[in-house]
């Protein structure tokens, strides 16, 4: 099992629509609006890293209103 976090900067006028679109993507377990440098944090679970990263590339990045993303692989949970 692989988990990744995607930190997203969205156009302010499209924040809600971006969040709603992402929550319906297979493998997305959480979408949260946050304060700070990023607008949304997304947690994705997949069978392996390649599948998780493909979800970002194929399903999240094409969403209208996303300006920037940073993807981090979860290495260990405590």
RAFENPE-V152817 format. One record per helix or strand of 2 or more residues. SS is the DSSP state (@ for helix, = for strand). FROM is the first residue (numbers start at 1). LEN is the number of residues. Records with the same first field share a line. If there is no record, write none. Layout:
SS: FROM-LEN / FROM-LEN
This chain:
=: 2-9 / 28-6 / 40-7 / 66-8
@: 12-12 / 49-12
